């Protein structure tokens, strides 16, 4: 039969259930998959408490104890939803050119599957970020070929991605215009764009972002557990000055010694002095391989549980503060390692984590000015740490 709107409805009602959408957007991203998801993010914002001290008033004499009485101290982090959209557009002629329903289903399925996978990859990338979507920094330019400051950043760019630039790492005061990635070359730390003049005044040391990302990304681990410790009187994150209790409110920092497993072990010991314990960690796949080679470690493959039953590679790292499952994580920065208590964070979302927008029950809308239909995916969420002290970041890995 000829392709038609009814066929589109059939595909999205049956094939693209919420479970199917979730599977496509989470697959291949260990941390994004494993982290707890909590729905019901209604209202304009939400808060999560953090205690930084316990009641005081302890002394060797009653009068001194009475004079030193203080109640426990705590804060409340206030956070807001961050929205992201994914748009799939199907050309009318291309749909009609599919001679039968099977071919039409194949067309729609291919485009939708890959869009949802890219959407999930973008969310997994944001999970480790600082909330601005920063993907790389320009070191040099030859024609339309951009050399990045780090070869490992090339993987953060995809062919067809629309880029914007700013002199600021947070993406503020962006330069006018955009350009598109037409090729990537990790071996030479380079990406090629269609027309570099599309970004006005693009210069060396400019920061690069996916167009539209700055200010819209979830506030990920990079800002919740920052590499640079917050400074008292200066920091303001989610309405809290974390400088008043740096490790309790912003986690623990461990500079790299050059051996990531040693760094994670030492970091875990530091975290244990706060009466906390780390259970999981994430490192870049290349760092993961270095651990395997150095220690002849046994790589295990877990079944992550839940209705999707997706598993990931990990190493069991034994530390004086307990065992940590270290996962091979393609979404984390090469120079970083992060560890946490699996019960100390989650994704808070409205509707499903990633879902197809079904306006008036339909998964698509006819475009008014062109012969095509548009299907939209969406997420409305943010990253939350319920116990900020149960997080560690290792920086400066080589």
N, C-alpha and C positions, 0 to 999 in steps of 0.2 A: 504494500500500500504506500501511497505518497506520504512524505513526512508532513506532519501538521502539529498544531498546538496541543491536540489531545495526546499525541505521542510523547511530547515533551513532559506533559503532566504525568503520564504513566511512568516515565523513567524516574522522575524525582519523587513520586509518591512511593514507589516500590524499591528502586535501587538505592536512592539517596535518603535512607532513613537517618536519624540522628546518630545511630551507632556507626553507620557507614561513613558519614562525614567525619566523625571523631577519629575513626581508624585511619583514614587517609591523611588527616592533618597531624596526627601524633606519630605515625610510623617513622622509624629510623632516627628518632630524637629521644635518647634515653631519659634525660632529665625532664624534658617537656612531657614525656609519656608518664613517668613514674610519679611526678609530683602530685599530691592530692588536689582534687578539684572540688570546690564548694560552690554550689549554686545559691540563688536567692539574693544576689547583690541588688536589692531594690533601694529606692530612695536616691538622694543625690550623692551621698558619701557614706563611709563607715569608719569605725575606729577600732583599734586594737591596743590593749593596755600593755605596758612593760614596767616591771618593778625594778628599781635600781638600788634600793636599800631596804633594810628591815628595821623594825622599831628599835630605837636606842634607849639608853637609860640603864646601863650596866656598870657597876663600879664596886669597889671593895668596901664601901660604906653605904648605908642607906641614904644619907643626906646627899652624897655625891651622885648616887644613882638617880635620886629624885631630881637633882639639878640638871642632869644630863638627859632627861626624858625627851624623846623625839619620836614622832609617828613614822611609820614606813613611808618611803618616797616612791613615787611612780609617775609615769607620763602616759599619754594616749596619742598614738600615731593616727592621724586622720588621712585617709586616702580616698581617691576618686576613681571611677571607671575610666578606662582608656578604650576608645573604639578604633577598630580596624575593619576595612572593607576589602573584599576581593571581587572583581567584576569579570564575568565571562560573557563574551559577546559572540553570537553565532549569526553568520551572514545568511540571509534568506535564500540566495541562489545556491550556496553550499548545502543548505539543508534540503532544498528541492532536488539537488543533483544526486542525493542518496536514493537509489532506485527502490529500495525496500525498507521495511521497518528495521531489519537487522543492521543494515548499513547506517541508517540514521542513528540508531542506538549507539553504534560504535563511534560515530562522530561526536555525539553529545557526551558519551562516557569518557572518551579520551581527553577532551578539552576540560571537562569538569574535574576528572580525577587529578590531572596535573595542576590545575589551578588550586585545588584544595591542598595538594601536597606542597605547593609553593607557599600557600598561605600558612600552613603549619610550620614550614621551615622559617618563615619570617617571624612567627611567634616564638619559636624555639631560640632564634637569634636574639630577639628582644629580651628573653628571660635572663640572659647573662649580661645584658647591657645596662647602661646608666640612664635610659629613658629618652635618649635623643636619636637613636638609630645610626650612630656613627659607624661607617664601614671601612674607612681608610683615609689616608692623607697623601696628597700629591707631593712627590719628591722631584720629579722632572717631567718635561714634556718634549716630544719630538713629533711634529705634525699633530695627528689626532691620537697619538699613543701616549698614555699616561703611565709613568713609572711610580709605583707606590713605595712608601717608606718601609713597608714590611711585605715580604713575599707571601706570608701566611694570610694577608688580608685579601688577596686576589680571590680566594674561595668565597668571599662575602659578596661578590659581584656576579650577576648572571646576565647572559646575553639577552638583550631586550629590555633590561632594567633601565628605567628613566632616572637620571641622576641630577642632583642639585649640589651646590657648593656653598661654603661659608668660611670666613676667616676664623670663626669661632667653633670650638669643638662641640658646643652644645647646639649648633645649628642656628643660633640667633643671628639676626641681620644677614639673611641669605642673599647671595648674589642673584641678580635677575637672570631668568632663563634656565633651561635644562638641556641635556643631551642624552643620547641612548648608548648603552654598551653594545658593541657589535662583535667583540671577541675578547677572550681572556687568555693570558699566558702566564701561569704560575711560575714556570721555570725562570722567567725573566722579570718577575714582579710587575707585570704590565697588564693593563687593560686598554682596549682601543674603543673609542667612541665615534659616533657618526659625524659629529661636527662640534669641535671643542669651542668654537665661537658662539655656540648656542648659549653658553654661560658667560655673561658679561664679566670681563676682567678676571677670568680664571687664572690663578697664579700658583707658583710653587708654595707649598706649605698649607694650601687650602684643604679643608676637610670635606669629605664626600659622603653624601647620604642618598638613600632612595628618596626620590621626590615625594614630599608630603609627610615624611616620617618625623622630623624634629618636632617635639612637643606633643606627639600623639602616641608614643610607645609606652608600654607598661614600664613601671619603675622597677627594673630588674635587680638582680643580685649585685650588679656593678655599682649601684647607688645605695642599696640597702646595706651592703657590706663593702664599703669603698676601699680602694687600695691606699688612699691617703686618709689618715685618721681625722675625723672632724675636730675642729678647734672651738673651744668654749667661747661663747659670746659672738661667734661668727656663723656657726652652722645653723641652718633652718631647713629641716627635712620633715615633711608631713606635720608641720606645726610644732616640731620638737627640736630643741638645741641638744644634739647628741654629745656635745663636748662636755656635758656635766657628768657623764659616765660612759666614756668612749667604748670600752669593750662590751659593756652590758647593753648598750643601745646601738652599736655599729659593728659588733663582731670583733674578731681577732685578726690581726695582720701578721704575716710571717714572710720576711724577705727571703728570697731563694738562696740556698747555699750551693746550688748547682745539681743537687740530687733530689728530685721531687718527692720520692718516698720518705727521705729523711725530713724534708720540710713539712710534709703532712703529719709525720709522727711527732715532731716537735710542736707543731701547731696544735695537735690534739692534746698534748700534755698541757699547753698553755690554757686551752679551753677548759680542761678538767679542773684547773684551779678556780674556775667560776662555778664548779659543781655541775658542769654540763658534760655531755658526751657526744662525739661525732659518730655517725653511723654510715654515711655515704660520702663519696667524693667524685669529682669529675675532672678529667684531664684530657687534653687534646690527644687524638689518636697517635700522633708521633711521640708524645710524651709517654703515653701508655706503652708503646712498643719499647721505649728506652727502659722502662721499669721491668718489662718482661725479660729483656736481654741482660740487664745488670744482675737481676736476682734469680734468673731462670724460673720466674714465677709461673704458676699454673693458671692459665686463662680458663675461666669458667663461663658458662652461658646459662643465665638464669631465665626462669619463666616469670615474667614480671607480675603475673596475676591479673585479676579483673576479667571483664567479659571479652577482651580482645586477645589476651594470652600472647602478648608480644614479649620476646626475651632479648637480652643484651649481654655483651661481653663485659666481664669484670674480673678484677684481681682482689683477693682478700689480703689486705695489708694489716699485719699485726703490729700494734703500737703499745707502749706502756699504759696508754689510756683506753685500751680496748681495740677491737677489730673494726676496720673500715672497709666497706666495699668500694673499690675504686673503678669507676666506669670509663670506658672509652667514649668520649663525648665530642662529636664533630662541631658542635655549636659554641664551645668555649674558646676563648682566645688562646693562642699557642703559648703565650708567655705567662698564663695564669693557671692556677689550680684552685678549686673551691671545694669545701667540705661542709657538711651540715648534719644535724639530726633530722631524719626523715619526717619526724612529727612536728618540726618547728617552722614549717612554712606550707603555703598552699596557694592555688590560684582561685581567686574569688571572682565569680562570673555571673552575669545575667543571661537568662535563656541558656542554651547549650554553650560549651566552650567555643566551638566554631559551628555555625549553623547556616543553612540556606534561608534567606529571607523569603517568606511566602506571603506576599501581600494579597489580602483577600483570599487566601487559600491557594493562590497560584505561585509557582516558583520562578516565574519569569514575567517580563513585561515587554511589550512591543515598543520599539523605539519610534518616536514621533517623526524624526527627520531622516531616517535611513531604513533600508530594508533589512532589518535584523532584530533579533530578540536579545535581551540582556538578562542574565541570571546573576544574582548577587549573594556573596557570602559575607558573613559579619561575625565579629567577636566584640564583646563588651566586658572587660575584665581588668584586673590588676593583680600584681604579685604582692603577697603579704607574708611577712615573717612574724609568727606568733611568739617566738622567743629569739630575739635578735642576738643574744649572747651565744646561741648554739650554732654559730656560723663562723667559717674561717676562709680567708683568702690568702693564697701564696702568690707573690708577684715577682717578676723579673726572671722567669725561667728562660733558659736558652737551649 
